[in-house]
């Protein structure tokens, strides 16, 4: 394997000049830079990343800890984080917390031991001790999607309140009056925010929201199935089930079909977190869509700003309602587009 000394000899320059070229230092002539890069190509030289990190105290590596890699929303988020990081010259190591604070702490400790330069985290539950300690110790960190109130970390998130309000107005306009929600974990900011937004929107339209129509889920498909079965067993089942994430919506759909019921003829279904396969269900599912790709890219930019000494900014983007046909909407004509509604 070629060494930096071999590159210097091949290019006819000093080792210091090779180092300056590899670190993109401006004090190198174009002729020397061209010869060094040509020698690197000829010899197939690869810089020692570990040695470089010891010299610069940077590894050009970011850690990403997501809540559930099986959730298509977080899969898309991870992809956008990796793409933006690569564009900015960083690599990404991903840890899947599987909605478990203890596993989140394991990933945080492991990533810090590997000397990553900073962390993008979507906190599981209300935070875990190791993650909170890392944040309070000044580790460069950005929260994405979820956040922890009171912890001084930039937050990149989508505001879903307006879109949830649009959804309830849409359902009301279709004539639905008995609306139920499968809520996410109350300890997560997204779980509590979505149920609060739903409750407020129901009140705006004078619609009651009895406790029996609020089911506690955990952002997993099985909880969506369990809660929906409970809704269907009520003396007066809801006309609409709104699942506060896509996996719980999938579980709800399974429960509805297991009873031999049809969507939307027997019961309507809507979801938070639109994903590509919602257009392929029968009927296509009406959903609140977050700008997932932009959330991931903005989180990386904020973290790199923090790492490179620039003031990082929190970012709030707008979610939007995507109207399809799972709530009794009329079938579109051949020339009518799917409606994206948002007041924001």
N, C-alpha and C positions, 0 to 999 in steps of 0.2 A: 504493500500500500504506500502510495506516495506521501512524502512529508512536506511540510512547508519549506524545508531546506531544499528539497528536490525542485519545488516550484521556483524558488529564487534562482537556483542554478540554471534551470531551463530558460527562465526569462532574462537572465543576466542582470538581476537586481539584488538588493539586499533583502534579508528576511523581514526587516522592518518595513520596507516598501511593500512587500507582499501583504503583510498584516494590515497596512494602511489601506490597500486596495480592497481587501476582503471586508474591512470595516467601513468602506465607503467614505474614507477620509478625504476632504477636498484638496489636501496639499500634495497631490500626486499628479504628475504630468499625464496628459492623455496618451503619450507614447508608452510610458511605463505601465499605465493601466491596461492598455491594449495588450502588451506583451505578457503581463501577469495573467490576465484572463485567458489568453490563448494557451499559456502553459498549464493553467488549471484544467482547461478542456482536454488538452493533449494527454496529461498524466492522470486524468480522472480524480483529481484531488478533492477530498471532502474535509472541510474544517472540523475539528474536534469540538462538538457543541458543549461537552462537559467542561473542557479546559477553558473555552471562551466564557462560559458562565462564571467560572471561578475568578476570571480576570475582571469581568464587567459587572458581576453581581446581578446579572440578568440571564434568564434562560430563553427568552422570547417564547415562552410557553404560558398559556392560560389554562385555568381549570374551569370546567363547567359542571355544576352539580344540579341535575334536573330531578323533578319529583317523580316521574314515571316514564321510562323510555318506551313503554308499550302504548302510551297515549299518543295518538297521531299528532296532537297539538304540540307536544314536547319534542317529538321526532322532527317536525318541521322547524321548531325553534332551534334545536341543536344544529340542524343543517345550516341555517342562516348564520348562527354564531361561528361555526367552523369556516364558512365561506368568507365572512367579513374579516375574521382573524387572519386567515391566509392572505387576504388582499393587503393587510396591514403588516405582514411579515411575522406573524405569530402562528404557532401551532396550538392545538387544543387537546386536552385530555378530559374525557367525559366520565362522570360518575353518576350512576342511577340510584337515587335514594329510595325508590319504590314506596314513596309516601311514608317512610320510616325515619324519624329523627335520629335514632341510633345509627342507622346506616348512613345518613347524611353526615354525621360526625366522623364516621370511619373514612368517608371519601375526603372530607376536608382535611383531616390529619394526614392522610396519604398524599394528597396533592401538595400540601405545605412541605412535607418531608422531601418531596421531589423538587422543591425550590421553584415552583411555578411563580410567575411574576404577579398574578392577580387571579381573583375568583369571580365568576358570574354564578349566582345562586338563585334558584327558585325555591324559597324556604319550605320545607315540609313542616306541617303543623305550625305552631307558633314560634318555631325556632328551636335549635338544639344547643346544648351548652357549648360544645366545641366550636360550632359555627359562630355563636354569639361572642365567645372569647376571642376568636380570630378577628371579627369585625371591630370589637372594642380595643384590640391591640393595635389597630391601624393597618391591618392587612388590606392592600388595595382590593376593593370588593364592590360589586354592583348587584343589586337585587333586580330580577326580571320577573314579570308577571305578578308574583306575590311579593310582599314586603313585610317588614316587622316594624310597627309603629314604635317610635322612641329610639330606634337604632339609627345612628348617623351614617347612613350608607345611601348613595344615589339610587334612585328607583326608576326603572323603565317599565312602564305598564300601559295597559289600555283601560280607558274609562268606559265601562259597559253600562252605566246607569241610563244614559240617553237611549241606547239601543234596546235595553230591557223595557223602558217606557214605551218605545215605539212598538215593541212586540205586544205588550198588553193592549195598547190602543188598537193594533191590528186585530187581535183576537176579539176584542170588544166589538169592533166594527163588523166582524164576521158573525156576530150574534152569540158568542160564547159568554157565559156568565160564571160558570163553576170552573175556576182555574186552580190547579194544584202545582206545587213545586217540589222537585227532589233537590234539596239543598246540599251543597258541599260542606266539608267539615267547618264548624263554627270557629275553630282555632286558626283557620287560614283567612287571610284578608279577602281573597277572592270568594271563599265560601260565604263569609258574613256579608260582604258587599252585595253579592248577587241576590240573596234572599231579602236584604233590606230594600234594594231597588225594586224588586218585585212587589214587596208589601206596599211601598210608597205608590207605585204605579196603580196597583189595585185600588187603593184608597182614592186616588185622583178620579177614578171612574165610578166611585161609589160601590165597588164590588167587595163583598165580604171575603176574608181569608181565614176560615176557621183553622184551628190547630190541626185538625184531622187532614187538612189539605197541605200541610207542611211536613214532608218526610225527610228524615236525616240520612243523607248518603255520605260516601267517603271518596268520591271521584273515581270509583271502580264500578265495573259493569254489574257485578253481583249485587251491590247495594241498590242500583237502579232497578234491577229485577225485583228485589225484595220489597222496596218501597212501593213500586207500582202494583204488586200483588195486594198490598195492604189497601191501596186506593180502590182497587177493583172490588174488594170485599166490603166496602162501605155500603150502608143502606142507600146512600145517594152518591154514587161515584162521580168524580169530576168529569167535565166535558173535555178538558185539556190537561195534559201532563207536560210541564216544562221542566226539563232536566238541566241542571246547572253545569253540566259538562258533557262532552260527547260520549264518553264511555258509559255514563249512567243513562244516557239516551238509548244506547244500544241495548243495555239491560232492560230498560223500559219496553222497548220494542219487542224483545224476546218474551217478556211477560204478557204483553197484549196478545201476541200471536199464539202463545201457549193456551190462552183461553178461547181461541177461535174467534177473536174479535178482529175487526178491520180498522185500519187507519186510513182516512179520518172518519169513515162512516159511523163507527161505534165510539171512538174516542180519538181526539186529536193529540198530536205530539210535536213539541218544539224543543230546541236544544240551544245551549250556550256552547260556543267553540265550534264553528263550522269547519268541516274537513272535506277533502275531495270526494270521499265515497258517499257523502250524503246525497249527492245528485244521482246516484245509481240505485238508491233504495226505491221501493215501490210502496207509497209515493215518495218522491224526493222530499227531504226534511227541511222545513223552515227553521232557520237558525240565526243566532247572533255570531257574526264573524269578527275575529280580532285580526289586526294587521300583523300576523305572527312573524313573517319574515323581517319586517321593519323593526319589530321589537328586538329580535335577536341582533340585528345589525347595530341598532342604536345602543344596545347594552355593551357590545364590544367597543364601540367608539368611546363611550363614557369611561369604560375601564382603561382603555389605552391612554386616554387623556390623563387619568389619575396616575397611571404608571409612569408616564413621560413628563409629569410635572405640570400639566395644564389643569385648570379647574374643571372637574367633571360636572355635568348637568343632569338632573333628573328629567325624564321625558314622559309625558302622558299623551298617548295617541287615542284616537276615537275608534270604538267598535261600531259596527253597523248591522242593521237587520237585513237578512237575505230571505225574501219571501219565495216559498216554493208551493207545495200542495199538500203538506201533511196536516194542515189545520182546517181543511175544507175550502181552501182557495179554489176559485174556478180554474179549470185547465187552461193553459195559455193557448192562444191561437197560433198558427204556424209562424206568424210574423211578430208576435209579442214577446219581448225579452223578459227574463227573470228580473224581478224588481229588487233593487237594493235601496232600502230606505234608511235615512238617518237625518236627524235635525242638526247634527253637529258638523 
